[in-house]
Amino acid sequence: KMKKLFILLGVIMFSILANSCKKNTYIVSFVVGDEVIYETELEEGEIIKYPRDPNIEGYDFIGWDNNIEFATEDIEIKAKFKIKEYSVIFFVDNIIFDTKKVKHGNIVIIDKIPKKEGYKFIGWDKKINKVTSNLEYNAIFEELSNYTVKFVVGDEVICEQELKIGMIPTFPEDPIIEGGSFIDWEVEKIDEE
């Protein structure tokens, strides 16, 4: 009987010693948004191994909200992100016309219309959609038609100019009229076919 008692006492002592040496364990959770992407159970003082940097479309990962190295308590570590920002460049004849900084998913707003002498602005070479990367747009122009401006005094054409629509003619010097004085030019549109 004594032998059994010593064995029983030995088992009890071993159990007490084994349990007293056992370290506390903690749950470390890594969270992106509202989702736990990785969770591990670590003993107290154990080194925390961080998961691979998470990726969310349209955002740059900038770090974790807590950079602890060792497990000391149950903890939730959250990913931090910054929305991406892109450069959108507008060109007219390979020259920068305007540049905008636009956040991911927004639509760029161009508030200036490019002008080019003798041409009409038609639009941009690509449809303007939500921005998800750096972009370049090129202005598209259509050449304006030509027209003729004639400056006539009496029945005599004193000056003739070939111009593109939208261009303003250069007025000649005021004519000298015998027996009268020049007041102004009168505009008369003549459609020639």
Residue frames relative to the residue before (quaternion, step in Angstrom):
aa qw qx qy qz dx dy dz
K 1.0000 0.0000 0.0000 0.0000 0.00 0.00 0.00
M 0.6318 0.5554 -0.3238 0.4330 3.52 1.00 -0.80
K 0.6284 0.5428 -0.3255 0.4522 3.52 1.04 -0.83
K 0.6544 0.5054 -0.3082 0.4705 3.58 0.98 -0.86
L 0.6327 0.5324 -0.3281 0.4567 3.57 1.04 -0.77
F 0.6560 0.4978 -0.3102 0.4750 3.63 0.96 -0.80
I 0.6381 0.5097 -0.3300 0.4735 3.54 1.01 -0.78
L 0.6530 0.5078 -0.3082 0.4698 3.59 0.94 -0.88
L 0.6565 0.4929 -0.3096 0.4798 3.59 0.94 -0.84
G 0.6330 0.5378 -0.3231 0.4536 3.60 1.01 -0.75
V 0.6563 0.4985 -0.3045 0.4775 3.56 0.98 -0.89
I 0.6483 0.5105 -0.3159 0.4684 3.59 0.94 -0.86
M 0.6667 0.4964 -0.3055 0.4646 3.61 0.88 -0.88
F 0.6392 0.5203 -0.3228 0.4653 3.56 0.99 -0.85
S 0.6508 0.5143 -0.3118 0.4633 3.59 0.96 -0.88
I 0.6537 0.5060 -0.3135 0.4673 3.58 0.95 -0.87
L 0.6766 0.4862 -0.2920 0.4696 3.57 0.89 -0.89
A 0.6525 0.5138 -0.3154 0.4591 3.60 0.93 -0.86
N 0.6949 0.4656 -0.2801 0.4711 3.59 0.90 -0.87
S 0.6554 0.5026 -0.3321 0.4555 3.58 1.02 -0.63
C 0.6666 0.4838 -0.3034 0.4791 3.61 1.17 -0.43
K 0.5367 0.6367 -0.4067 0.3756 3.58 1.22 -0.35
K 0.3535 -0.7413 0.5347 0.1989 3.59 -0.88 0.99
N 0.5707 -0.5545 0.4710 0.3806 3.53 -1.30 0.40
T 0.2166 -0.7538 0.6010 0.1536 3.56 -1.19 0.54
Y 0.1606 -0.7876 0.5924 0.0546 3.53 -1.16 0.74
I 0.3736 -0.6900 0.5761 0.2290 3.54 -1.25 0.61
V 0.0882 -0.7661 0.6361 0.0265 3.56 -0.85 1.06
S 0.0700 -0.8106 0.5813 -0.0140 3.58 -0.65 1.19
F 0.2012 -0.7532 0.6166 0.1097 3.55 -1.06 0.86
V 0.1117 -0.8344 0.5394 -0.0189 3.55 -0.66 1.20
V 0.0743 -0.7432 0.6636 0.0424 3.55 -1.10 0.87
G 0.7934 0.0119 -0.0705 0.6044 3.56 -0.46 1.22
D 0.7466 -0.3181 0.2662 0.5201 3.57 -0.60 -1.16
E 0.6203 0.5776 -0.3142 0.4276 3.57 1.32 0.03
V 0.3548 -0.6900 0.5899 0.2239 3.55 -0.97 0.93
I 0.1813 -0.8192 0.5378 0.0821 3.60 -0.54 1.18
Y 0.7887 0.0172 0.0042 0.6145 3.57 1.22 -0.44
E 0.0216 0.7860 -0.6164 0.0424 3.56 -0.98 0.88
T 0.0096 0.8028 -0.5948 0.0411 3.57 -0.97 0.87
E 0.3098 -0.7122 0.5952 0.2063 3.53 -1.24 0.53
L 0.0367 -0.8139 0.5786 -0.0395 3.55 -0.72 1.13
E 0.4759 -0.6302 0.5233 0.3202 3.54 -1.22 0.51
E 0.6545 -0.5198 0.3764 0.3997 3.52 -1.21 0.57
G 0.8136 0.2348 -0.2062 0.4903 3.56 -0.90 1.02
E 0.5072 0.6477 -0.4277 0.3745 3.59 1.24 -0.15
I 0.5349 -0.6356 0.4560 0.3193 3.60 -1.10 0.77
I 0.3509 -0.7244 0.5579 0.2021 3.57 -0.96 0.95
K 0.1945 -0.7625 0.6086 0.1024 3.56 -0.83 1.04
Y 0.2994 -0.7765 0.5337 0.1501 3.55 -0.59 1.20
P 0.4847 -0.6587 0.4814 0.3153 3.61 -1.04 0.70
R 0.6915 -0.4254 0.3713 0.4505 3.54 -1.36 0.11
D 0.6007 -0.5712 0.4118 0.3785 3.59 -1.11 0.69
P 0.3973 -0.7275 0.5029 0.2447 3.60 -0.78 0.98
N 0.2446 -0.7633 0.5858 0.1196 3.55 -1.26 0.53
I 0.0158 0.7617 -0.6471 0.0283 3.56 -0.88 1.02
E 0.5039 -0.6680 0.4535 0.3070 3.58 -0.78 1.04
G 0.8182 0.2492 -0.2063 0.4752 3.53 -0.95 0.98
Y 0.7309 0.3592 -0.2169 0.5383 3.58 1.28 -0.02
D 0.3088 -0.7013 0.6080 0.2078 3.53 -1.27 0.54
F 0.3953 -0.6875 0.5590 0.2422 3.55 -0.94 0.95
I 0.1149 -0.8286 0.5460 0.0460 3.61 -0.72 1.03
G 0.7652 -0.3314 0.1793 0.5220 3.59 1.24 0.10
W 0.5322 -0.5854 0.4964 0.3573 3.50 -1.38 -0.18
D 0.5436 -0.6534 0.4166 0.3225 3.59 -1.06 0.66
N 0.7649 0.1807 -0.1270 0.6051 3.59 1.27 -0.16
N 0.1446 -0.8241 0.5454 0.0508 3.59 -0.67 1.05
I 0.1908 0.7994 -0.5503 0.1473 3.59 0.92 0.81
E 0.4029 -0.7434 0.4942 0.2018 3.56 -1.12 0.70
F 0.8071 0.2326 -0.0858 0.5359 3.57 1.03 -0.82
A 0.5108 -0.6404 0.4821 0.3107 3.56 -1.15 0.69
T 0.0625 0.8050 -0.5844 0.0810 3.56 -0.69 1.12
E 0.7833 0.0272 -0.0045 0.6210 3.58 1.31 -0.23
D 0.5915 -0.4912 0.4566 0.4476 3.57 -1.29 0.13
I 0.0766 0.8199 -0.5585 0.0999 3.58 -0.78 0.97
E 0.2354 -0.7229 0.6347 0.1384 3.51 -1.26 0.65
I 0.1153 -0.7970 0.5924 0.0255 3.58 -0.64 1.15
K 0.1812 -0.8280 0.5281 0.0517 3.58 -0.57 1.21
A 0.4639 -0.6604 0.5244 0.2713 3.53 -1.14 0.79
K 0.2063 -0.7541 0.6106 0.1258 3.57 -1.15 0.73
F 0.0796 -0.8043 0.5888 -0.0048 3.55 -0.99 0.92
K 0.1800 -0.7279 0.6488 0.1297 3.53 -1.35 0.43
I 0.4857 -0.6657 0.4762 0.3069 3.58 -0.90 0.91
K 0.4778 -0.6739 0.4839 0.2888 3.58 -0.99 0.86
E 0.1619 -0.7554 0.6284 0.0912 3.53 -1.22 0.64
Y 0.1709 -0.8119 0.5565 0.0427 3.55 -0.90 0.98
S 0.3994 -0.6687 0.5691 0.2634 3.54 -1.32 0.43
V 0.0748 -0.7604 0.6446 0.0259 3.53 -0.95 0.97
I 0.0864 -0.8185 0.5678 -0.0135 3.55 -0.59 1.22
F 0.1883 -0.7661 0.6093 0.0801 3.54 -0.97 0.98
F 0.1416 -0.8071 0.5721 0.0348 3.56 -0.83 1.06
V 0.0850 -0.7161 0.6875 0.0855 3.50 -1.31 0.59
D 0.8352 -0.1140 0.0160 0.5377 3.56 -0.55 1.24
N 0.6924 -0.5163 0.2442 0.4408 3.56 0.92 1.08
I 0.5860 0.5030 -0.3861 0.5045 3.58 1.23 0.45
I 0.5013 -0.6591 0.4627 0.3166 3.58 -0.91 0.92
F 0.2298 -0.7763 0.5806 0.0858 3.53 -0.79 1.17
D 0.7781 -0.1297 0.1285 0.6010 3.59 0.99 -0.88
T 0.1352 -0.7628 0.6278 0.0761 3.57 -1.23 0.59
K 0.0722 -0.7908 0.6078 0.0099 3.54 -1.01 0.90
K 0.2681 -0.6928 0.6400 0.1964 3.56 -1.25 0.56
V 0.0046 -0.8176 0.5719 -0.0671 3.57 -0.68 1.14
K 0.4031 -0.7080 0.5292 0.2370 3.56 -0.97 0.89
H 0.6766 -0.5204 0.3560 0.3802 3.53 -1.20 0.74
G 0.8276 0.2461 -0.1967 0.4646 3.56 -0.97 0.96
N 0.6077 0.5378 -0.3656 0.4558 3.59 1.24 -0.18
I 0.4193 -0.6665 0.5492 0.2800 3.55 -1.29 0.33
V 0.4309 -0.6954 0.5122 0.2616 3.55 -0.88 0.98
I 0.1936 -0.7595 0.6116 0.1077 3.54 -1.07 0.83
I 0.1134 -0.7684 0.6287 0.0379 3.54 -0.74 1.13
D 0.1475 -0.8436 0.5148 0.0382 3.55 -0.46 1.20
K 0.6600 0.4370 -0.3143 0.5241 3.58 1.27 0.19
I 0.2615 -0.7409 0.5967 0.1630 3.56 -1.05 0.78
P 0.3948 -0.7308 0.4965 0.2523 3.59 -0.71 1.00
K 0.1797 -0.7664 0.6099 0.0911 3.53 -1.18 0.69
K 0.0048 0.7654 -0.6430 0.0258 3.51 -1.18 0.70
E 0.4750 -0.7096 0.4402 0.2778 3.56 -0.63 1.15
G 0.8194 0.2109 -0.1922 0.4971 3.53 -0.90 1.05
Y 0.7234 0.3717 -0.2236 0.5372 3.58 1.31 0.07
K 0.3103 -0.7120 0.5996 0.1929 3.54 -1.29 0.50
F 0.4260 -0.6913 0.5255 0.2542 3.59 -0.92 0.96
I 0.2292 -0.7921 0.5581 0.0927 3.58 -0.78 1.11
G 0.6904 -0.3921 0.3000 0.5288 3.59 0.99 -0.83
W 0.6093 -0.5323 0.4347 0.3956 3.53 -1.28 -0.47
D 0.6188 -0.6013 0.3753 0.3386 3.57 -1.17 0.59
K 0.7552 0.2190 -0.1548 0.5981 3.61 1.26 -0.27
K 0.5541 -0.5804 0.4752 0.3611 3.53 -1.24 0.51
I 0.3737 -0.7115 0.5463 0.2361 3.57 -0.99 0.81
N 0.0153 0.7985 -0.5945 0.0936 3.55 -0.54 1.31
K 0.7211 -0.3488 0.3211 0.5052 3.53 -1.30 -0.32
V 0.4037 -0.7316 0.5069 0.2116 3.55 -0.95 0.95
T 0.0231 0.8004 -0.5969 0.0504 3.57 -0.84 1.08
S 0.7681 0.1376 -0.1154 0.6147 3.59 1.30 0.23
N 0.6388 -0.4533 0.4080 0.4690 3.58 -1.30 -0.01
L 0.0740 -0.8206 0.5667 -0.0032 3.58 -0.94 0.90
E 0.1421 -0.7411 0.6467 0.1114 3.50 -1.35 0.43
Y 0.1010 -0.7724 0.6258 0.0398 3.54 -1.03 0.89
N 0.1896 -0.7692 0.6023 0.0980 3.54 -1.10 0.77
A 0.4573 -0.6902 0.4947 0.2641 3.55 -0.93 0.97
I 0.1995 -0.7471 0.6233 0.1161 3.53 -1.13 0.76
F 0.0787 -0.7997 0.5952 0.0017 3.54 -0.86 1.05
E 0.2368 -0.7254 0.6262 0.1599 3.51 -1.30 0.47
E 0.4597 -0.6881 0.4848 0.2831 3.55 -0.84 1.00
L 0.4073 -0.7148 0.5184 0.2333 3.53 -0.94 0.93
S 0.5622 -0.5960 0.4572 0.3459 3.54 -1.21 0.55
N 0.4617 -0.6568 0.5191 0.2932 3.53 -1.26 0.43
Y 0.0176 -0.7580 0.6497 0.0546 3.52 -1.29 0.40
T 0.3798 -0.7191 0.5442 0.2060 3.52 -1.26 0.51
V 0.1424 -0.7529 0.6380 0.0765 3.52 -1.03 0.89
K 0.0755 -0.7856 0.6140 0.0135 3.55 -0.81 1.08
F 0.2110 -0.7368 0.6304 0.1234 3.54 -0.99 0.90
V 0.0518 -0.8288 0.5546 -0.0533 3.55 -0.48 1.28
V 0.0771 -0.7452 0.6612 0.0400 3.54 -1.04 0.89
G 0.7910 0.0215 -0.0700 0.6074 3.58 -0.46 1.21
D 0.7344 -0.3262 0.2733 0.5287 3.58 -0.56 -1.21
E 0.6040 0.5921 -0.3361 0.4142 3.56 1.29 0.00
V 0.3226 -0.7079 0.5956 0.2003 3.60 -0.93 0.97
I 0.1633 -0.8214 0.5411 0.0765 3.58 -0.52 1.19
C 0.7897 0.0390 -0.0137 0.6121 3.57 1.24 -0.34
E 0.0304 -0.7826 0.6217 0.0029 3.59 -1.05 0.80
Q 0.0394 -0.8044 0.5925 -0.0159 3.59 -0.93 0.99
E 0.2602 -0.7287 0.6149 0.1521 3.58 -1.02 0.90
L 0.0309 0.8279 -0.5532 0.0873 3.60 -0.52 1.22
K 0.4321 -0.6369 0.5582 0.3099 3.55 -1.28 0.32
I 0.6039 -0.5549 0.4140 0.3950 3.55 -1.14 0.63
G 0.7361 0.3620 -0.3063 0.4831 3.51 -0.95 0.94
M 0.6284 0.5082 -0.3413 0.4799 3.59 1.22 -0.39
I 0.3546 -0.7240 0.5559 0.2025 3.56 -1.13 0.68
P 0.4347 -0.7088 0.4857 0.2699 3.59 -0.84 0.94
T 0.4125 -0.6551 0.5679 0.2796 3.52 -1.28 0.45
F 0.3465 -0.7574 0.5160 0.2003 3.56 -0.64 1.11
P 0.4350 -0.6767 0.5197 0.2876 3.58 -1.01 0.78
E 0.6707 -0.4466 0.3695 0.4629 3.55 -1.29 0.08
D 0.5869 -0.5681 0.4278 0.3870 3.55 -1.11 0.63
P 0.4223 -0.7253 0.4801 0.2553 3.56 -0.82 0.98
I 0.3798 -0.6721 0.5789 0.2625 3.56 -1.26 0.51
I 0.1125 -0.8075 0.5789 0.0125 3.54 -0.68 1.12
E 0.4066 -0.7097 0.5187 0.2489 3.60 -0.79 1.03
G 0.8403 0.1644 -0.1417 0.4967 3.49 -0.93 0.95
G 0.7843 0.2207 -0.1594 0.5574 3.63 1.15 0.32
S 0.3385 -0.7192 0.5536 0.2485 3.56 -1.28 -0.11
F 0.4938 -0.6576 0.4914 0.2868 3.53 -1.12 0.78
I 0.2051 -0.7862 0.5725 0.1099 3.60 -0.89 0.97
D 0.7409 -0.2818 0.2455 0.5580 3.59 0.71 -1.08
W 0.5337 -0.5885 0.4845 0.3662 3.56 -1.33 0.19
E 0.2550 -0.7373 0.6077 0.1486 3.55 -1.07 0.77
V 0.3184 -0.7629 0.5353 0.1731 3.56 -0.86 1.01
E 0.0365 0.7676 -0.6372 0.0583 3.51 -0.93 1.00
K 0.2412 -0.7809 0.5616 0.1289 3.56 -0.65 1.13
I 0.0478 -0.7790 0.6252 -0.0014 3.53 -0.91 1.01
D 0.2369 -0.7633 0.5875 0.1267 3.56 -0.71 1.09
E 0.0829 -0.7924 0.6037 0.0277 3.55 -0.61 1.15
E 0.2067 -0.7872 0.5690 0.1173 3.55 -0.95 0.78
